[in-house]
Amino acid sequence: MAFGRSSRLDGRGASSFCSTTTIVVFVALCLVGVWMMTSSTVIPVEMSDTQSETSDKVAKSDSRSFENRSSDVAEDSTSGDGNDTENNVLNESSSASDKTAEVPVEKTEVKDPSKGSNDSKNELEDTSKTGTFSDVNGEGGGETIKEGGDVDQEIDTGDQADHQDQNIEDRSKEAENDDDTKKDRESEQDEVSDGGKNKDENNEGPVEEKLEQNGDKSTPQDFNRNKEGDQPKDTGGNEVFPSGAQSELLNETNTQNGAWSSQAAESKNEKEVQKLSSPDSQNFDSTWKLCNVTTGEDYIPCLDNVAAIKKLHFTGHYEHRERHCPEEPPTCLVPLPEGYRVPVRWPNSREKIWYNNVPHTKLAEVKGHQNWVKVSGEYINFPGGGTQFIHGALHYIDFIQESLPDIAWGKRSRVVLDVGSGVASFGGYLFDRDVLTMSFAPKDEHEAQVQFALERGIPAISAVMGTKRLPFPSKVFDVVHCARCRVPWHIEGGMLLLELNRLLRPGGYFVWSATPVYRTDPEDVGIWKAMTALTTSMCWEMVNKTSDELNQVGLAIYRKPIDNRCYEKRSEDDPRLCQESDDADAAWNVPLQACMHKVPLDSASHGRLWPEQWPQRLENVPHWLNNSQPGVYGKPAPEDFVADYEHWKRVVSKSYVGGMGINWSTVRNVMDMRSVYGGFAAALRDMKVWVMNIVSIDSPDTLPVIYERGLFGMYHDWCESFSTYPRTYDLLHADHLFSKIKKRCQLRAVVVEVDRITRPGGKLIVRDDVDTMSEIETMVKSMQWEIRLTYSKDNEGLLCAEKTMWRPKEVESSMP
């Protein structure tokens, strides 16, 4: 009995103990849960100020996570692919409360207007992170970042690169199928924070980030691993935008002409400025149609103006091959050739291109026996020959230097003009000698010759030596070359050869390889005698005349004088010397004259001295720039030049190369649509690209500076179409161009021109004020371009967009 009772008592005691233990455990778990919730939850903006202490703890935790990435914010925000763009918000933070008043209103998106300004200020203080983008002086500004998904990492090799090309085509096909819903293609914004904030909780303060997502999402941990593995380490502050001493290089609203006049002021017969017509982005018409033109996918508006050409009374000077721009620039889109593919990459493209991209066979039929071009299955092949170098351009190039060692390709001679270049094999193989060649030929003189050159990745423009000066400054080319270029140099007082004399540097060489040099039939003999008399009267010295036994051709090499002594000793003033008032640098729509310009004797004039050898000339300040001359940005000209170069080296290395997600192995043909000193092109020197530097006719005339440093370019008016075929550039760079030209041009037409000359898969980089950037973004989106990145700070914006293969289905009802 006693045993049994004792057992019951022990049972009740055990039961009571278990109940007590259960209660204690339950309470402990509750306390742990409460503690976990309060320690990990970010305080929403609606909560009272009594919880600011917890918010402070969260902010400190965030700052510890990002304290080592403050200098990488801009780079991170501009890079990555679809797997990591979402997480770039982690690298952006709001500025301190004392900066709130400085942030422009237009950059602030307020989703909870009920909150007062004081509350917003407190919330900003409570939740700010130390990862704020900082300039060199440690000052931050209001920033907005948007990134498109599927951004390419910088991969240069094989299968991965080919996969990217296929992605471009796939994305473009999707865009074609989505034509009717293009206004809804923008991705929903994903707003992310450390503690999993909802959308309302993310609106803290005026500094914000928005990411447009098109790709897969990854965790912050994945993002960090991707960044460390795929991106180069940052060695300093990112230069998405400069600051401090460099800030004037970005915001050029007060740009001066400095020591240079503009091409518009220099040129005497410039076209009348087109009527101001700036589109209102609020009323923007996003309806696009295909151009209804006879030239179809090869349409060049200023060279295919059939109505204007029909009105010409005379075409004996190739007037029908010159520029005749329509009064109203076209706003239609050029179609793609059927079966168009992503172009073959350099250097393979020098030897072959896709037939469907330039589906023309006439040139192969006419020039195939001279090894110009041959059709082989789905490719068009280029054996590297030419009319005067059937056995290959490299042998011919070396033969020229053997004939005159002083030419010194790639050292003394860096910038060459090739007249009547055909498919530009001469310029294409001069790359192997570190020489940059500007090739030009008329459109359709030989079917698609310039288009072939550009598709191959070789610089070329459509132009003709007719009645007007070529769009280049005077005294800038080291060598001018003509291989059977079919130009009648000796007629009409030598007017065309005198134009070459204007372009050639004093002491530069003219290499002429043509039948009059080595054939003895009466016509050739007569031309040779006329050329000898003309070049003698021009004071050109024939330094060599020789024959190439392998190609069975001959060439003559002439040298332009370095001073005016020969001119003064001539018994007859024929050709006459130009008037002192004649500006040799004026080149936009200026008629040709049969006169010679004197060699400048003033050390402050460009062309007086020969540049230093390449590559030293790239970085050295041109000899005629001095401290008494104000530069474009307001500093003394030499300081301006150096500052511009340093600025673009930082921007290219820290933003464009490592931070844009651009696969530079796909980039070959580049255009700087508004070049100043050529700093952007110079910063790309080590890349396998060439850059066409454009100096607008209403900008300071700095093009001679660009040539002096061993680069090249031309004048242009962006109110008109550019003299190139459609789909010829891989990357267009526009630094504060659109905000300037929209004051006198129709911005919609300029963006259409950008679309025309950019290849599918090609990129557009725009740096401009936020309002203008927004207009451009709206337009390119309506053309189904993919927005890869938008970034803004202190009313300055950065946009990177990629052209797809989308084309509208509707065609214009009438021809322009």
C-alpha positions in Angstrom: 0.0 0.0 0.0 2.7 2.4 1.0 4.5 1.6 -2.1 1.5 2.1 -4.3 0.6 5.5 -2.7 4.1 6.7 -3.0 4.0 5.9 -6.6 0.9 8.0 -7.2 2.4 10.9 -5.4 5.6 10.7 -7.4 3.4 10.6 -10.6 1.6 13.8 -9.7 4.9 15.4 -8.9 6.4 14.4 -12.2 3.3 15.6 -14.1 3.5 19.0 -12.3 7.2 19.3 -13.2 6.5 18.5 -16.9 3.8 21.2 -17.0 6.1 23.7 -15.4 8.9 22.9 -17.9 6.5 23.2 -20.8 5.4 26.6 -19.7 8.9 27.8 -19.2 10.0 26.6 -22.6 6.9 28.2 -24.3 7.6 31.5 -22.6 11.3 31.3 -23.6 10.4 30.6 -27.2 8.0 33.5 -27.2 10.7 35.8 -25.9 13.2 34.5 -28.4 10.7 35.1 -31.2 10.0 38.6 -30.0 13.7 39.3 -29.8 14.4 38.0 -33.3 11.5 40.1 -34.7 12.6 43.3 -33.1 16.3 42.8 -33.9 15.9 42.0 -37.6 13.0 44.1 -38.7 13.6 47.4 -40.5 11.5 50.2 -39.0 8.9 51.3 -41.5 8.5 55.0 -42.3 5.1 55.0 -40.6 6.4 54.0 -37.2 6.8 56.6 -34.5 10.1 58.3 -33.5 10.2 56.2 -30.4 11.7 53.4 -32.5 14.5 55.4 -34.0 17.1 53.6 -31.8 16.3 50.3 -33.5 16.5 52.0 -36.9 19.9 53.4 -36.0 21.1 49.9 -35.2 19.9 48.7 -38.6 21.6 51.6 -40.4 24.9 50.8 -38.6 24.5 47.2 -39.6 24.0 48.2 -43.2 27.0 50.5 -43.1 29.3 47.7 -41.9 28.1 45.6 -44.8 29.0 48.2 -47.4 31.8 50.3 -45.9 34.4 48.7 -48.2 32.4 49.3 -51.4 31.7 53.0 -51.3 34.3 53.6 -54.1 32.8 50.9 -56.3 29.2 52.0 -56.2 29.1 53.6 -59.6 30.9 50.8 -61.3 28.7 48.2 -59.7 25.6 50.1 -60.6 26.6 50.1 -64.3 27.5 46.5 -64.7 26.4 43.0 -64.4 23.9 40.8 -66.3 20.4 39.8 -65.7 21.5 37.7 -62.7 22.9 40.5 -60.7 21.3 43.8 -61.7 18.6 43.5 -59.1 21.2 43.6 -56.3 22.9 46.7 -57.4 20.5 48.7 -55.2 22.5 47.4 -52.3 25.4 49.7 -53.4 23.3 52.9 -53.5 22.4 55.0 -50.4 20.9 58.2 -49.5 23.0 61.2 -48.7 23.2 62.8 -45.2 20.3 65.0 -44.1 22.2 68.2 -44.6 22.3 67.4 -48.3 18.6 66.9 -48.7 17.9 70.5 -49.8 20.5 70.2 -52.5 18.9 67.3 -54.3 16.9 68.5 -57.4 13.2 67.9 -57.1 12.9 66.1 -60.4 15.1 63.3 -59.1 12.9 62.6 -56.1 10.1 60.2 -56.4 7.7 60.5 -53.4 5.3 57.7 -53.0 3.9 58.8 -49.6 3.1 62.6 -49.9 1.4 62.6 -46.5 4.7 62.7 -44.7 6.1 66.1 -43.8 9.5 67.3 -44.8 10.8 67.0 -41.2 9.7 63.4 -41.0 11.4 62.7 -44.3 14.5 64.2 -43.0 14.5 62.1 -39.8 13.8 59.0 -41.8 16.7 59.8 -44.1 19.0 60.2 -41.1 17.7 57.0 -39.6 18.2 54.7 -42.6 21.1 56.2 -44.4 24.0 53.9 -45.4 27.7 54.7 -45.9 27.7 53.2 -49.4 26.6 56.5 -50.9 28.2 57.3 -54.3 30.8 60.0 -53.6 32.8 62.4 -55.8 36.4 63.2 -55.3 35.5 65.6 -52.5 33.4 63.2 -50.7 30.1 64.9 -51.7 27.2 62.9 -52.9 24.2 64.0 -54.9 20.8 62.8 -55.9 21.1 59.7 -58.0 18.8 57.5 -60.1 20.0 54.3 -61.6 18.1 52.0 -63.9 19.6 48.8 -65.4 18.2 46.6 -68.1 18.7 42.9 -67.7 20.8 40.5 -69.7 23.8 42.8 -69.7 26.8 41.1 -71.2 29.8 40.4 -69.2 33.1 41.3 -70.8 33.8 37.9 -72.4 36.1 37.8 -75.4 36.2 34.1 -76.3 34.6 31.5 -78.5 31.4 29.8 -77.6 30.3 32.4 -75.0 30.7 35.2 -77.5 28.8 33.3 -80.1 26.1 32.6 -77.6 25.8 36.3 -77.1 25.2 36.9 -80.8 22.5 34.3 -80.8 20.9 36.0 -77.8 20.8 39.3 -79.7 18.9 37.6 -82.6 16.6 35.8 -80.2 15.7 38.9 -78.3 15.1 40.7 -81.5 12.7 38.0 -82.7 10.8 38.4 -79.4 10.6 42.1 -80.0 9.1 41.6 -83.5 6.4 39.4 -82.0 5.6 42.0 -79.4 5.1 45.0 -81.8 1.5 45.7 -80.7 2.4 45.8 -77.0 5.6 47.7 -77.1 4.4 50.4 -74.6 4.0 47.7 -72.0 7.5 46.1 -72.4 9.1 47.9 -69.4 9.7 45.5 -66.6 8.2 46.1 -63.2 10.5 47.7 -60.7 12.0 45.4 -58.1 12.9 47.3 -54.9 15.1 45.4 -52.5 16.7 46.1 -49.1 18.6 44.2 -46.4 15.6 43.2 -44.3 13.1 42.5 -47.0 11.4 45.9 -47.1 8.1 46.2 -49.0 7.7 49.0 -51.6 6.4 51.5 -49.2 9.3 51.0 -46.9 11.8 51.7 -49.6 10.8 55.3 -50.2 13.2 56.8 -47.7 14.7 60.2 -48.6 15.3 61.8 -52.0 18.0 59.4 -53.2 16.7 56.4 -54.9 17.5 53.6 -57.2 15.4 51.8 -59.8 16.3 48.7 -61.7 14.5 47.4 -64.7 14.8 43.7 -64.7 14.6 41.5 -67.8 16.7 38.6 -66.6 16.9 36.1 -63.8 17.3 37.3 -60.2 20.0 36.2 -57.7 20.7 36.6 -54.1 23.0 39.3 -52.7 25.5 36.5 -51.9 25.4 35.4 -55.6 25.8 39.1 -56.6 28.9 39.5 -54.6 30.4 36.3 -55.9 29.6 37.4 -59.5 31.1 40.8 -59.0 34.3 39.4 -57.5 34.7 36.8 -60.2 33.7 38.7 -63.3 34.7 42.3 -62.8 38.1 43.8 -62.4 38.9 45.3 -59.0 38.4 49.0 -58.7 41.7 50.8 -58.2 40.0 54.1 -57.3 36.9 56.1 -57.4 34.6 55.4 -60.3 34.3 58.1 -62.9 30.8 57.7 -64.2 30.7 61.5 -63.6 33.7 63.6 -62.8 33.8 66.2 -60.1 35.9 68.8 -58.5 38.4 70.1 -61.0 37.0 67.9 -63.8 33.3 68.8 -63.4 33.4 71.3 -66.2 34.3 68.6 -68.6 30.9 67.0 -68.0 28.5 69.9 -67.8 29.4 71.8 -70.8 26.5 74.3 -70.9 29.0 77.1 -70.7 31.4 75.7 -73.3 33.4 78.3 -75.1 34.9 78.3 -78.6 38.2 79.2 -77.0 41.0 79.5 -79.6 38.9 77.8 -82.3 36.1 79.2 -84.5 33.3 76.8 -85.5 33.1 75.1 -88.9 29.8 77.0 -89.5 31.6 80.3 -89.1 34.5 79.2 -91.3 32.5 77.7 -94.2 31.2 80.2 -96.7 28.4 78.3 -98.4 26.9 76.5 -95.5 23.4 75.2 -95.7 20.7 77.3 -94.0 20.1 76.1 -90.4 17.0 74.0 -90.3 14.0 75.2 -88.5 13.9 74.7 -84.8 11.8 71.7 -84.0 12.1 70.0 -80.7 9.6 67.2 -79.9 7.6 67.4 -76.7 8.2 64.1 -75.0 4.7 64.3 -73.5 3.1 64.3 -76.9 5.7 61.9 -78.5 4.3 59.8 -81.4 5.8 56.4 -81.0 4.4 55.1 -84.3 7.1 54.0 -86.7 7.0 53.0 -90.3 9.5 51.5 -92.8 11.0 53.9 -95.4 9.4 53.6 -98.8 12.4 54.2 -101.0 13.9 52.6 -104.1 17.2 51.8 -102.3 15.4 49.9 -99.6 17.8 48.5 -96.9 20.7 50.6 -98.3 19.1 53.9 -98.0 21.3 57.0 -97.4 19.0 60.0 -97.3 21.5 62.7 -98.4 22.9 60.5 -101.3 19.6 58.9 -102.4 17.5 62.1 -102.8 16.1 61.1 -106.2 14.0 64.3 -106.5 17.0 66.6 -106.0 19.2 64.6 -108.3 16.6 64.8 -111.1 16.7 68.6 -110.9 20.5 68.7 -111.6 21.3 70.4 -114.9 24.8 69.0 -115.1 26.6 65.9 -113.7 30.0 66.2 -115.4 31.7 66.8 -112.1 29.9 64.0 -110.3 27.3 66.4 -108.8 24.8 63.4 -108.7 27.2 61.6 -106.3 27.4 64.6 -103.9 25.2 65.2 -100.9 21.7 66.4 -101.6 19.8 66.3 -98.3 16.0 66.4 -98.2 14.5 69.6 -96.9 12.7 67.6 -94.2 14.9 64.8 -92.7 13.3 61.4 -92.8 11.7 59.9 -89.7 11.1 56.4 -91.1 13.2 53.3 -90.2 15.3 51.5 -92.7 14.5 47.8 -93.1 16.9 44.9 -92.6 18.1 42.7 -95.5 16.4 39.4 -95.5 18.4 36.9 -93.5 20.6 39.5 -91.8 22.9 38.1 -89.1 25.2 39.5 -86.4 28.3 40.5 -88.3 31.5 38.4 -88.4 33.9 39.8 -85.8 37.2 41.4 -86.4 39.8 40.3 -87.5 38.0 37.5 -89.3 35.7 40.1 -90.9 38.6 41.5 -92.9 38.6 38.3 -94.9 34.9 37.4 -95.0 31.4 38.7 -94.2 27.9 37.3 -94.4 26.5 37.4 -97.9 23.0 38.2 -96.6 24.2 41.3 -94.7 25.4 42.9 -98.0 23.7 40.9 -100.7 25.4 42.4 -103.7 27.3 40.4 -106.3 28.0 42.9 -109.1 31.4 43.9 -107.7 32.5 40.3 -107.5 31.5 39.9 -111.2 33.4 43.0 -112.2 36.5 42.9 -109.9 36.7 39.2 -109.0 39.7 38.6 -111.3 41.6 41.4 -109.4 41.1 39.6 -106.0 38.8 42.4 -104.7 35.9 40.3 -103.7 34.5 36.8 -104.3 31.2 35.1 -103.4 31.5 31.7 -101.7 28.4 30.1 -100.3 26.9 32.1 -97.4 30.0 34.3 -97.3 31.6 37.0 -99.4 35.3 36.7 -99.3 38.0 39.3 -99.7 41.4 37.9 -100.8 43.1 41.2 -99.9 43.9 42.2 -103.5 43.1 45.3 -105.5 43.5 46.6 -109.0 47.1 47.6 -108.4 47.9 44.9 -105.9 46.4 41.7 -107.2 48.8 39.6 -105.0 47.8 41.2 -101.8 47.8 44.5 -100.0 50.6 43.7 -97.5 53.1 43.1 -100.3 52.1 46.4 -101.9 52.3 48.3 -98.5 55.8 47.0 -97.9 56.8 47.8 -101.5 55.9 51.4 -100.9 58.0 51.7 -97.8 60.9 49.9 -99.6 60.6 52.5 -102.4 60.7 55.3 -99.8 61.9 54.3 -96.3 61.1 57.8 -95.0 57.4 57.0 -95.2 58.0 54.8 -92.1 54.5 53.3 -91.7 53.2 53.5 -88.1 55.9 55.9 -86.9 56.3 59.0 -89.1 53.2 58.2 -91.2 50.2 57.5 -89.0 47.1 59.0 -90.7 46.4 58.2 -94.4 43.7 59.3 -96.9 42.9 56.6 -99.5 41.1 58.1 -102.5 38.8 55.9 -104.5 39.5 53.1 -102.0 37.2 50.4 -103.4 36.5 47.8 -100.7 39.3 49.4 -98.6 41.7 46.5 -98.5 44.7 48.9 -98.5 43.4 50.6 -95.4 42.4 47.3 -93.8 45.9 45.9 -94.0 47.6 49.1 -93.0 46.2 48.3 -89.5 48.9 45.7 -89.4 51.4 48.5 -89.7 49.7 50.6 -87.0 48.4 53.1 -89.6 44.9 54.6 -89.5 43.4 55.1 -93.0 40.4 57.3 -94.0 39.0 55.5 -97.1 36.4 57.0 -99.3 34.7 56.3 -102.6 31.4 57.3 -104.3 28.2 55.4 -103.6 27.3 52.9 -106.3 30.3 53.8 -108.6 31.2 50.2 -107.8 28.2 48.6 -106.1 28.4 48.6 -102.3 32.1 49.1 -102.1 32.0 51.3 -99.1 29.4 49.2 -97.5 31.6 46.1 -98.0 34.5 48.0 -96.3 32.5 49.0 -93.2 31.0 45.5 -92.9 34.6 44.2 -92.8 35.4 46.6 -89.9 37.5 49.0 -92.0 37.0 52.8 -91.8 35.3 54.3 -94.9 32.8 57.0 -96.0 30.8 57.6 -99.1 32.2 60.7 -100.8 33.3 62.0 -104.1 35.8 64.5 -105.4 33.3 66.7 -107.3 32.6 70.4 -106.9 33.1 70.8 -103.1 35.8 70.4 -100.6 36.1 67.2 -98.7 34.8 67.5 -95.0 38.3 67.5 -93.5 40.6 70.4 -92.2 43.7 71.4 -94.1 47.2 70.1 -93.6 46.2 67.0 -91.6 47.0 63.8 -93.6 50.5 62.4 -93.5 50.1 60.4 -96.7 47.5 60.6 -99.5 47.2 57.4 -101.6 45.5 56.8 -105.0 45.7 53.3 -106.6 44.0 53.5 -110.0 41.4 55.8 -108.3 40.1 57.0 -111.7 40.3 60.7 -110.7 41.3 63.1 -113.6 43.9 65.0 -111.6 45.3 67.0 -114.5 42.2 68.6 -115.9 40.6 72.0 -115.1 43.8 73.6 -113.8 44.4 70.6 -111.5 41.5 71.6 -109.2 41.1 68.1 -107.7 44.8 67.6 -107.1 44.9 71.1 -105.5 42.3 69.8 -103.0 44.7 67.0 -102.0 47.3 69.7 -101.6 45.0 71.4 -99.1 44.6 68.2 -97.1 48.3 67.1 -97.2 50.7 68.1 -94.5 53.7 70.2 -95.5 56.3 67.5 -96.1 53.7 64.8 -96.6 53.6 62.3 -99.5 51.2 61.6 -102.4 51.5 58.0 -103.6 50.1 57.6 -107.1 49.8 54.1 -108.6 48.1 54.3 -111.9 48.6 53.2 -115.5 50.1 56.6 -116.7 53.1 55.9 -114.4 54.1 52.7 -116.2 52.3 52.3 -119.5 53.3 53.7 -122.8 50.1 54.0 -124.8 49.4 57.5 -126.1 46.6 58.3 -123.6 48.7 57.3 -120.6 51.8 59.1 -121.9 49.7 62.3 -122.4 48.3 62.1 -118.9 51.8 61.5 -117.4 53.2 64.6 -119.2 50.2 66.7 -117.9 50.7 65.4 -114.4 54.4 66.2 -114.5 53.8 69.8 -115.5 51.1 70.2 -112.9 53.0 68.7 -110.0 56.1 70.8 -110.9 54.1 74.0 -110.9 52.7 73.0 -107.5 56.2 72.6 -106.2 55.7 69.0 -105.5 59.0 67.0 -105.7 58.8 63.5 -107.2 61.0 61.6 -104.8 60.7 58.2 -106.5 59.2 56.5 -109.5 59.5 52.7 -109.5 57.9 49.5 -110.6 56.6 46.5 -108.7 57.6 43.4 -110.6 55.3 41.0 -108.8 52.2 43.0 -109.5 53.6 44.5 -112.7 52.6 48.0 -111.8 54.4 51.2 -111.1 54.1 54.1 -108.7 55.2 57.6 -108.3 55.7 59.3 -104.9 55.6 63.1 -104.5 56.4 65.3 -101.6 54.7 68.6 -100.7 57.1 71.5 -99.8 57.6 72.5 -96.2 57.9 76.2 -96.9 56.9 78.9 -99.5 60.3 79.5 -101.2 59.4 77.5 -104.3 56.1 79.3 -104.6 57.9 82.7 -104.6 60.4 81.6 -107.3 57.8 80.4 -109.8 57.9 82.3 -113.1 54.2 82.0 -113.5 51.5 82.1 -110.9 49.8 79.0 -112.1 48.1 77.5 -110.2 47.6 80.7 -108.4 48.0 81.2 -104.7 44.7 81.5 -102.8 43.7 84.9 -101.3 44.9 85.5 -97.8 41.3 85.7 -96.7 40.6 82.2 -98.0 40.3 79.9 -94.9 41.9 76.6 -95.8 40.1 74.9 -92.9 36.7 75.9 -94.1 35.3 72.7 -95.5 31.5 72.4 -95.1 29.8 72.9 -98.4 32.7 75.1 -99.7 33.2 75.1 -103.5 36.5 73.9 -104.8 39.0 76.5 -106.1 42.0 76.0 -108.4 44.4 77.7 -106.0 47.0 76.7 -103.5 47.3 77.8 -99.9 50.7 78.9 -98.6 52.5 76.9 -96.0 51.9 78.5 -92.6 55.0 80.1 -91.1 53.5 81.1 -87.8 54.4 78.6 -85.1 50.9 79.1 -83.7 49.3 77.5 -86.8 48.7 73.8 -87.2 50.7 72.1 -89.9 53.8 74.2 -89.4 55.7 71.4 -87.8 55.6 67.6 -88.4 54.0 65.8 -85.4 56.1 63.6 -83.1 56.3 59.9 -84.1 53.4 57.6 -83.2 52.5 56.8 -80.5 54.1 59.7 -78.7 51.9 62.2 -80.7 48.8 60.7 -79.2 49.4 62.1 -75.7 51.6 65.1 -76.4 50.0 68.6 -76.5 50.0 69.9 -80.1 52.8 72.4 -80.7 50.5 75.3 -81.6 48.5 75.2 -78.4 49.8 77.7 -75.8 48.8 79.1 -72.4 47.6 82.3 -73.9 44.8 80.5 -75.7 41.6 79.6 -73.8 40.6 76.0 -74.3 37.1 74.7 -75.0 36.4 74.2 -71.3 37.8 77.6 -70.2 41.3 76.5 -69.0 44.5 77.4 -70.9 44.4 75.3 -74.1 47.3 72.9 -73.0 45.7 72.3 -69.6 42.3 71.8 -71.3 43.8 69.2 -73.6 45.5 67.2 -70.8 42.4 67.4 -68.5 40.1 66.1 -71.3 42.4 63.2 -71.9 42.7 62.3 -68.2 38.9 62.6 -67.8 38.1 60.2 -70.7 40.8 57.7 -69.6 39.1 57.4 -66.2 35.6 57.2 -67.7 36.5 54.5 -70.2 38.5 52.4 -67.8 36.3 52.6 -64.8 32.8 52.9 -66.4 32.6 52.0 -70.1 35.0 49.0 -70.1 34.3 47.4 -66.7 31.0 48.9 -65.7 28.6 48.9 -68.7 28.4 45.2 -69.3 29.5 45.8 -72.9 31.3 42.9 -74.5 34.0 44.8 -76.3 35.0 41.8 -78.4 31.8 42.6 -80.4 32.7 46.2 -80.9 34.8 47.3 -83.9 33.4 50.4 -85.6 32.9 53.3 -83.2 31.7 56.8 -83.6 32.2 59.7 -81.2 29.3 61.9 -82.4 30.5 65.0 -80.6 34.3 64.9 -80.2 36.3 67.7 -78.7 40.0 66.9 -78.5 39.6 63.2 -79.3 40.0 62.1 -75.7 37.4 59.4 -75.9 39.1 57.8 -79.0 42.5 58.2 -77.4 41.3 56.4 -74.3 40.3 53.4 -76.5 43.7 53.1 -78.0 44.5 49.6 -76.6 41.1 48.2 -77.8 40.8 46.5 -81.2 38.5 49.3 -82.4 38.7 52.4 -84.6 36.8 55.7 -83.8 35.3 58.1 -86.3 35.5 61.5 -84.5 32.8 63.9 -85.5 33.2 67.6 -84.9 29.9 69.3 -85.4 29.9 72.4 -87.7 28.6 74.6 -84.9 31.2 73.4 -82.4 34.7 74.7 -81.8 36.8 73.5 -84.7 39.2 71.2 -82.8 39.4 68.6 -85.6 43.0 69.6 -86.4 43.9 68.7 -82.8 42.4 65.2 -83.3 44.5 64.6 -86.5 47.6 66.0 -84.8 47.5 63.3 -82.2 47.3 60.5 -84.8 43.5 60.1 -84.9 41.0 61.0 -87.5 37.5 62.3 -88.1 35.4 64.7 -90.1 33.0 67.6 -90.0 29.3 67.0 -89.9 25.9 68.7 -89.3 23.7 66.3 -87.3 20.6 68.1 -88.7 21.4 66.0 -91.8 22.1 62.4 -92.6 25.6 61.0 -92.3 27.4 59.8 -95.4 27.4 56.1 -94.5 25.3 53.1 -95.2 22.8 51.7 -92.7 24.0 49.3 -90.0 27.7 50.3 -90.1 28.6 51.2 -86.5 28.8 49.0 -83.4 28.9 51.8 -80.9 27.8 55.4 -81.0 28.9 57.8 -78.2 27.1 61.1 -77.7 28.5 63.4 -75.0 26.1 66.4 -74.5 25.2 66.3 -78.2 21.5 66.0 -78.2 20.8 68.8 -75.8 22.8 71.1 -78.1 21.4 70.1 -81.5 17.8 69.9 -80.4 17.9 73.7 -80.3 18.1 73.8 -84.1 17.4 70.2 -85.3 14.4 67.9 -85.2 15.5 65.5 -82.4 13.3 62.7 -83.6 15.1 62.8 -87.0 18.5 62.7 -85.3 17.5 59.6 -83.3 16.2 58.0 -86.4 19.6 58.6 -88.0 21.2 56.9 -85.0 19.0 53.9 -85.5 19.9 53.9 -89.2 23.6 53.7 -88.9 23.8 51.4 -85.8 24.0 47.7 -86.3 21.5 45.4 -84.5 23.2 44.5 -81.3 25.1 47.8 -81.4 25.1 50.2 -78.4 24.3 53.9 -77.9 25.9 55.7 -75.0 24.4 59.1 -74.1 25.7 61.5 -71.6 23.5 64.6 -71.3 21.1 66.5 -69.0 18.4 64.4 -67.5 15.5 65.9 -69.5 17.2 65.3 -72.8 18.3 61.8 -71.8 14.7 61.1 -70.9 13.5 62.1 -74.4 16.1 59.9 -76.0 15.2 57.0 -73.8 11.5 57.4 -74.7 12.3 57.3 -78.4 14.7 54.4 -78.4 12.3 52.4 -76.3 9.5 53.0 -78.8 11.9 51.6 -81.5 12.3 48.4 -79.3 15.8 49.2 -78.2 16.8 47.5 -75.0 17.7 49.9 -72.2 20.8 48.5 -70.6 21.4 51.3 -68.1 20.2 54.7 -67.0 22.0 56.7 -64.3 21.5 60.3 -63.1 23.2 62.6 -60.7 22.8 66.3 -60.2 20.7 66.7 -63.4 23.3 64.9 -65.4 22.4 61.6 -67.0 23.9 58.5 -68.5 22.1 56.1 -70.8 23.2 52.9 -72.5 20.8 51.3 -75.0 21.1 48.4 -77.4 19.5 48.2 -80.8 17.6 45.0 -81.6 16.5 43.5 -84.9 13.0 44.7 -84.5 11.5 46.6 -87.5 8.0 47.9 -87.9 5.6 46.1 -90.2 3.9 49.1 -91.8 5.5 50.9 -94.7 5.2 54.6 -95.5 2.5 55.3 -98.0 4.5 57.7 -100.1 8.2 58.0 -101.1 10.2 60.9 -99.6 
